[in-house]
Amino acid sequence: MASEYLITKINKACVVEFRIPSLMDPVVIETIQNGLGRLVDEEDQRLLILDFSRVEFISSQAIGFIISLSKSVGSFPNSKFLLCGINEKLMEFLKICRLDRILKIKPTQSEAINSLAMV
């Protein structure tokens, strides 16, 4: 497991909590991308929550990876991909890019987990 994030399985859902304040370093992003890609492709995780509670900064490369992961998870039946814990600055960035319209975002991890119960 990477030190950049912590994976917790709750029922059938997989919660990924980022442990670093910045998703700006290309090497770190690639490490995360590879790890979470394996989680979806090899471990067959279809209910995925990314928790950004500790993240303050995010790069366009990280946004691209999140969109790609969302599409990958969303291509499977009975799958769900959620973001949560987005701070005000990051939410403003997502809204400017209109990504709040294509990514499902919940305010807290518990709300995200509860919304998966409806799948």
Secondary structure, DSSP 8 states (H G I E B T S, - for coil): --TTEEEEEETTEEEEEE-SSEE--HHHHHHHHHHHHHHHHTS---EEEEE-TT--EE-HHHHHHHHHHHHHHHTSTT-EEEEE---HHHHHHHHHTTGGGTSEEESSHHHHHHHHTT-
